[in-house]
């Protein structure tokens, strides 16, 4: 099972020159907010295309959501989606998000995300 230590090691090895990044952590149930924070902190503002999958990563919460398949992450709420919206880089040209089975998300969370995207 992939853990926060492994994700932090990967994050530390990412080049600042990367413009496209696609990672899928489907069913990595040991990943927590700390691992996600390490990855988010390593992402360069040079990234133009970003796709991150965290489906069934059941230990992730709003606190770790910074920056993206979030399918079945039942603890994500509008507050987490608003935090993501606030963290989006103005350089992003393509973004793929999946909130399948995130039952706590509402129209208000999507409105915050839409507002951030329309200002970028």
PyMOL commands that place a pseudoatom at each C-alpha (Angstrom):
pseudoatom trace, name=CA, resn=UNK, resi=1, chain=A, elem=C, hetatm=0, pos=[0.000, 0.000, 0.000]
pseudoatom trace, name=CA, resn=UNK, resi=2, chain=A, elem=C, hetatm=0, pos=[1.246, 3.449, -0.942]
pseudoatom trace, name=CA, resn=UNK, resi=3, chain=A, elem=C, hetatm=0, pos=[1.684, 5.705, 2.088]
pseudoatom trace, name=CA, resn=UNK, resi=4, chain=A, elem=C, hetatm=0, pos=[2.313, 9.399, 2.725]
pseudoatom trace, name=CA, resn=UNK, resi=5, chain=A, elem=C, hetatm=0, pos=[6.063, 8.682, 2.828]
pseudoatom trace, name=CA, resn=UNK, resi=6, chain=A, elem=C, hetatm=0, pos=[5.982, 7.292, -0.705]
pseudoatom trace, name=CA, resn=UNK, resi=7, chain=A, elem=C, hetatm=0, pos=[3.917, 10.194, -1.983]
pseudoatom trace, name=CA, resn=UNK, resi=8, chain=A, elem=C, hetatm=0, pos=[6.272, 12.665, -0.300]
pseudoatom trace, name=CA, resn=UNK, resi=9, chain=A, elem=C, hetatm=0, pos=[9.249, 10.939, -1.957]
pseudoatom trace, name=CA, resn=UNK, resi=10, chain=A, elem=C, hetatm=0, pos=[7.551, 11.207, -5.353]
pseudoatom trace, name=CA, resn=UNK, resi=11, chain=A, elem=C, hetatm=0, pos=[6.699, 14.854, -4.714]
pseudoatom trace, name=CA, resn=UNK, resi=12, chain=A, elem=C, hetatm=0, pos=[10.307, 15.584, -3.825]
pseudoatom trace, name=CA, resn=UNK, resi=13, chain=A, elem=C, hetatm=0, pos=[11.476, 14.114, -7.125]
pseudoatom trace, name=CA, resn=UNK, resi=14, chain=A, elem=C, hetatm=0, pos=[9.148, 16.184, -9.343]
pseudoatom trace, name=CA, resn=UNK, resi=15, chain=A, elem=C, hetatm=0, pos=[10.943, 18.586, -11.649]
pseudoatom trace, name=CA, resn=UNK, resi=16, chain=A, elem=C, hetatm=0, pos=[9.891, 22.228, -11.664]
pseudoatom trace, name=CA, resn=UNK, resi=17, chain=A, elem=C, hetatm=0, pos=[9.923, 22.004, -15.477]
pseudoatom trace, name=CA, resn=UNK, resi=18, chain=A, elem=C, hetatm=0, pos=[6.977, 19.579, -15.675]
pseudoatom trace, name=CA, resn=UNK, resi=19, chain=A, elem=C, hetatm=0, pos=[4.124, 21.046, -17.698]
pseudoatom trace, name=CA, resn=UNK, resi=20, chain=A, elem=C, hetatm=0, pos=[1.817, 18.004, -17.760]
pseudoatom trace, name=CA, resn=UNK, resi=21, chain=A, elem=C, hetatm=0, pos=[1.199, 15.657, -14.863]
pseudoatom trace, name=CA, resn=UNK, resi=22, chain=A, elem=C, hetatm=0, pos=[-1.234, 12.777, -14.541]
pseudoatom trace, name=CA, resn=UNK, resi=23, chain=A, elem=C, hetatm=0, pos=[-1.232, 10.573, -11.436]
pseudoatom trace, name=CA, resn=UNK, resi=24, chain=A, elem=C, hetatm=0, pos=[-3.890, 8.151, -10.205]
pseudoatom trace, name=CA, resn=UNK, resi=25, chain=A, elem=C, hetatm=0, pos=[-3.906, 6.954, -6.592]
pseudoatom trace, name=CA, resn=UNK, resi=26, chain=A, elem=C, hetatm=0, pos=[-7.084, 4.872, -6.903]
pseudoatom trace, name=CA, resn=UNK, resi=27, chain=A, elem=C, hetatm=0, pos=[-7.809, 2.901, -3.731]
pseudoatom trace, name=CA, resn=UNK, resi=28, chain=A, elem=C, hetatm=0, pos=[-4.664, 4.053, -1.882]
pseudoatom trace, name=CA, resn=UNK, resi=29, chain=A, elem=C, hetatm=0, pos=[-6.413, 3.947, 1.462]
pseudoatom trace, name=CA, resn=UNK, resi=30, chain=A, elem=C, hetatm=0, pos=[-3.284, 4.781, 3.465]
pseudoatom trace, name=CA, resn=UNK, resi=31, chain=A, elem=C, hetatm=0, pos=[-2.877, 8.238, 1.927]
pseudoatom trace, name=CA, resn=UNK, resi=32, chain=A, elem=C, hetatm=0, pos=[-3.812, 11.094, 4.247]
pseudoatom trace, name=CA, resn=UNK, resi=33, chain=A, elem=C, hetatm=0, pos=[-3.951, 14.870, 4.154]
pseudoatom trace, name=CA, resn=UNK, resi=34, chain=A, elem=C, hetatm=0, pos=[-0.215, 14.983, 4.923]
pseudoatom trace, name=CA, resn=UNK, resi=35, chain=A, elem=C, hetatm=0, pos=[0.646, 13.135, 1.708]
pseudoatom trace, name=CA, resn=UNK, resi=36, chain=A, elem=C, hetatm=0, pos=[-1.665, 15.301, -0.344]
pseudoatom trace, name=CA, resn=UNK, resi=37, chain=A, elem=C, hetatm=0, pos=[-0.131, 18.421, 1.203]
pseudoatom trace, name=CA, resn=UNK, resi=38, chain=A, elem=C, hetatm=0, pos=[3.359, 17.201, 0.259]
pseudoatom trace, name=CA, resn=UNK, resi=39, chain=A, elem=C, hetatm=0, pos=[2.264, 16.678, -3.332]
pseudoatom trace, name=CA, resn=UNK, resi=40, chain=A, elem=C, hetatm=0, pos=[0.435, 20.002, -3.526]
pseudoatom trace, name=CA, resn=UNK, resi=41, chain=A, elem=C, hetatm=0, pos=[3.494, 21.796, -2.168]
pseudoatom trace, name=CA, resn=UNK, resi=42, chain=A, elem=C, hetatm=0, pos=[5.691, 20.288, -4.862]
pseudoatom trace, name=CA, resn=UNK, resi=43, chain=A, elem=C, hetatm=0, pos=[3.488, 21.255, -7.806]
pseudoatom trace, name=CA, resn=UNK, resi=44, chain=A, elem=C, hetatm=0, pos=[5.074, 23.924, -9.943]
pseudoatom trace, name=CA, resn=UNK, resi=45, chain=A, elem=C, hetatm=0, pos=[3.267, 26.960, -11.287]
pseudoatom trace, name=CA, resn=UNK, resi=46, chain=A, elem=C, hetatm=0, pos=[4.563, 25.810, -14.701]
pseudoatom trace, name=CA, resn=UNK, resi=47, chain=A, elem=C, hetatm=0, pos=[1.991, 22.996, -14.846]
pseudoatom trace, name=CA, resn=UNK, resi=48, chain=A, elem=C, hetatm=0, pos=[-0.463, 23.542, -17.671]
pseudoatom trace, name=CA, resn=UNK, resi=49, chain=A, elem=C, hetatm=0, pos=[-2.297, 20.194, -17.586]
pseudoatom trace, name=CA, resn=UNK, resi=50, chain=A, elem=C, hetatm=0, pos=[-3.032, 18.459, -14.300]
pseudoatom trace, name=CA, resn=UNK, resi=51, chain=A, elem=C, hetatm=0, pos=[-4.958, 15.273, -13.606]
pseudoatom trace, name=CA, resn=UNK, resi=52, chain=A, elem=C, hetatm=0, pos=[-4.820, 13.709, -10.151]
pseudoatom trace, name=CA, resn=UNK, resi=53, chain=A, elem=C, hetatm=0, pos=[-7.003, 10.785, -9.108]
pseudoatom trace, name=CA, resn=UNK, resi=54, chain=A, elem=C, hetatm=0, pos=[-7.798, 10.039, -5.471]
pseudoatom trace, name=CA, resn=UNK, resi=55, chain=A, elem=C, hetatm=0, pos=[-10.804, 7.741, -5.824]
pseudoatom trace, name=CA, resn=UNK, resi=56, chain=A, elem=C, hetatm=0, pos=[-11.455, 5.638, -2.717]
pseudoatom trace, name=CA, resn=UNK, resi=57, chain=A, elem=C, hetatm=0, pos=[-8.697, 7.385, -0.748]
pseudoatom trace, name=CA, resn=UNK, resi=58, chain=A, elem=C, hetatm=0, pos=[-10.953, 7.339, 2.260]
pseudoatom trace, name=CA, resn=UNK, resi=59, chain=A, elem=C, hetatm=0, pos=[-8.593, 9.099, 4.697]
pseudoatom trace, name=CA, resn=UNK, resi=60, chain=A, elem=C, hetatm=0, pos=[-8.475, 12.357, 2.720]
pseudoatom trace, name=CA, resn=UNK, resi=61, chain=A, elem=C, hetatm=0, pos=[-10.506, 15.236, 4.160]
pseudoatom trace, name=CA, resn=UNK, resi=62, chain=A, elem=C, hetatm=0, pos=[-11.113, 18.931, 3.477]
pseudoatom trace, name=CA, resn=UNK, resi=63, chain=A, elem=C, hetatm=0, pos=[-7.911, 19.776, 5.348]
pseudoatom trace, name=CA, resn=UNK, resi=64, chain=A, elem=C, hetatm=0, pos=[-5.801, 18.009, 2.722]
pseudoatom trace, name=CA, resn=UNK, resi=65, chain=A, elem=C, hetatm=0, pos=[-7.600, 19.345, -0.280]
pseudoatom trace, name=CA, resn=UNK, resi=66, chain=A, elem=C, hetatm=0, pos=[-5.336, 21.951, -1.781]
pseudoatom trace, name=CA, resn=UNK, resi=67, chain=A, elem=C, hetatm=0, pos=[-4.523, 21.194, -4.916]
pseudoatom trace, name=CA, resn=UNK, resi=68, chain=A, elem=C, hetatm=0, pos=[-8.273, 15.278, -8.890]
pseudoatom trace, name=CA, resn=UNK, resi=69, chain=A, elem=C, hetatm=0, pos=[-10.641, 12.231, -9.052]
pseudoatom trace, name=CA, resn=UNK, resi=70, chain=A, elem=C, hetatm=0, pos=[-12.184, 12.564, -5.632]
pseudoatom trace, name=CA, resn=UNK, resi=71, chain=A, elem=C, hetatm=0, pos=[-14.721, 9.862, -6.287]
pseudoatom trace, name=CA, resn=UNK, resi=72, chain=A, elem=C, hetatm=0, pos=[-16.090, 8.232, -3.157]
pseudoatom trace, name=CA, resn=UNK, resi=73, chain=A, elem=C, hetatm=0, pos=[-14.306, 10.701, -0.834]
pseudoatom trace, name=CA, resn=UNK, resi=74, chain=A, elem=C, hetatm=0, pos=[-17.386, 11.036, 1.320]
pseudoatom trace, name=CA, resn=UNK, resi=75, chain=A, elem=C, hetatm=0, pos=[-15.883, 13.542, 3.774]
pseudoatom trace, name=CA, resn=UNK, resi=76, chain=A, elem=C, hetatm=0, pos=[-15.229, 16.282, 1.191]
pseudoatom trace, name=CA, resn=UNK, resi=77, chain=A, elem=C, hetatm=0, pos=[-17.520, 19.272, 1.622]
pseudoatom trace, name=CA, resn=UNK, resi=78, chain=A, elem=C, hetatm=0, pos=[-18.162, 22.649, 0.016]
pseudoatom trace, name=CA, resn=UNK, resi=79, chain=A, elem=C, hetatm=0, pos=[-15.452, 24.150, 2.253]
pseudoatom trace, name=CA, resn=UNK, resi=80, chain=A, elem=C, hetatm=0, pos=[-12.864, 21.851, 0.682]
pseudoatom trace, name=CA, resn=UNK, resi=81, chain=A, elem=C, hetatm=0, pos=[-14.056, 22.640, -2.808]
pseudoatom trace, name=CA, resn=UNK, resi=82, chain=A, elem=C, hetatm=0, pos=[-13.841, 26.371, -2.038]
pseudoatom trace, name=CA, resn=UNK, resi=83, chain=A, elem=C, hetatm=0, pos=[-10.267, 25.849, -0.801]
pseudoatom trace, name=CA, resn=UNK, resi=84, chain=A, elem=C, hetatm=0, pos=[-9.401, 24.094, -4.053]
pseudoatom trace, name=CA, resn=UNK, resi=85, chain=A, elem=C, hetatm=0, pos=[-10.960, 26.939, -6.017]
pseudoatom trace, name=CA, resn=UNK, resi=86, chain=A, elem=C, hetatm=0, pos=[-8.833, 29.460, -4.142]
pseudoatom trace, name=CA, resn=UNK, resi=87, chain=A, elem=C, hetatm=0, pos=[-5.646, 27.478, -4.773]
pseudoatom trace, name=CA, resn=UNK, resi=88, chain=A, elem=C, hetatm=0, pos=[-5.996, 27.112, -8.535]
pseudoatom trace, name=CA, resn=UNK, resi=89, chain=A, elem=C, hetatm=0, pos=[-3.194, 28.665, -10.528]
pseudoatom trace, name=CA, resn=UNK, resi=90, chain=A, elem=C, hetatm=0, pos=[-4.101, 31.216, -13.174]
pseudoatom trace, name=CA, resn=UNK, resi=91, chain=A, elem=C, hetatm=0, pos=[-1.775, 29.261, -15.517]
pseudoatom trace, name=CA, resn=UNK, resi=92, chain=A, elem=C, hetatm=0, pos=[-3.974, 26.144, -15.591]
pseudoatom trace, name=CA, resn=UNK, resi=93, chain=A, elem=C, hetatm=0, pos=[-5.186, 25.503, -19.132]
pseudoatom trace, name=CA, resn=UNK, resi=94, chain=A, elem=C, hetatm=0, pos=[-6.831, 22.135, -18.553]
pseudoatom trace, name=CA, resn=UNK, resi=95, chain=A, elem=C, hetatm=0, pos=[-8.222, 20.643, -15.363]
pseudoatom trace, name=CA, resn=UNK, resi=96, chain=A, elem=C, hetatm=0, pos=[-10.038, 17.361, -14.836]
pseudoatom trace, name=CA, resn=UNK, resi=97, chain=A, elem=C, hetatm=0, pos=[-12.077, 16.896, -11.664]
pseudoatom trace, name=CA, resn=UNK, resi=98, chain=A, elem=C, hetatm=0, pos=[-14.248, 13.957, -10.615]
pseudoatom trace, name=CA, resn=UNK, resi=99, chain=A, elem=C, hetatm=0, pos=[-16.479, 14.218, -7.554]
pseudoatom trace, name=CA, resn=UNK, resi=100, chain=A, elem=C, hetatm=0, pos=[-18.362, 10.968, -8.033]
pseudoatom trace, name=CA, resn=UNK, resi=101, chain=A, elem=C, hetatm=0, pos=[-20.207, 9.904, -4.870]
pseudoatom trace, name=CA, resn=UNK, resi=102, chain=A, elem=C, hetatm=0, pos=[-19.054, 12.947, -2.855]
pseudoatom trace, name=CA, resn=UNK, resi=103, chain=A, elem=C, hetatm=0, pos=[-22.413, 13.233, -1.155]
pseudoatom trace, name=CA, resn=UNK, resi=104, chain=A, elem=C, hetatm=0, pos=[-21.618, 16.312, 0.953]
pseudoatom trace, name=CA, resn=UNK, resi=105, chain=A, elem=C, hetatm=0, pos=[-20.883, 18.589, -2.005]
pseudoatom trace, name=CA, resn=UNK, resi=106, chain=A, elem=C, hetatm=0, pos=[-23.658, 21.007, -3.005]
pseudoatom trace, name=CA, resn=UNK, resi=107, chain=A, elem=C, hetatm=0, pos=[-24.339, 23.697, -5.585]
pseudoatom trace, name=CA, resn=UNK, resi=108, chain=A, elem=C, hetatm=0, pos=[-22.588, 26.222, -3.320]
pseudoatom trace, name=CA, resn=UNK, resi=109, chain=A, elem=C, hetatm=0, pos=[-19.280, 24.355, -3.607]
pseudoatom trace, name=CA, resn=UNK, resi=110, chain=A, elem=C, hetatm=0, pos=[-19.548, 24.130, -7.372]
pseudoatom trace, name=CA, resn=UNK, resi=111, chain=A, elem=C, hetatm=0, pos=[-20.444, 27.821, -7.546]
pseudoatom trace, name=CA, resn=UNK, resi=112, chain=A, elem=C, hetatm=0, pos=[-17.206, 28.671, -5.691]
pseudoatom trace, name=CA, resn=UNK, resi=113, chain=A, elem=C, hetatm=0, pos=[-15.232, 26.515, -8.115]
pseudoatom trace, name=CA, resn=UNK, resi=114, chain=A, elem=C, hetatm=0, pos=[-16.987, 28.025, -11.133]
pseudoatom trace, name=CA, resn=UNK, resi=115, chain=A, elem=C, hetatm=0, pos=[-16.262, 31.531, -9.853]
pseudoatom trace, name=CA, resn=UNK, resi=116, chain=A, elem=C, hetatm=0, pos=[-12.556, 30.759, -9.531]
pseudoatom trace, name=CA, resn=UNK, resi=117, chain=A, elem=C, hetatm=0, pos=[-12.402, 29.202, -12.976]
pseudoatom trace, name=CA, resn=UNK, resi=118, chain=A, elem=C, hetatm=0, pos=[-14.159, 32.103, -14.657]
pseudoatom trace, name=CA, resn=UNK, resi=119, chain=A, elem=C, hetatm=0, pos=[-11.704, 34.585, -13.104]
pseudoatom trace, name=CA, resn=UNK, resi=120, chain=A, elem=C, hetatm=0, pos=[-8.655, 32.606, -14.346]
for i in range(1, 120): cmd.bond("trace and resi %d" % i, "trace and resi %d" % (i + 1))
show_as sticks, trace
zoom trace
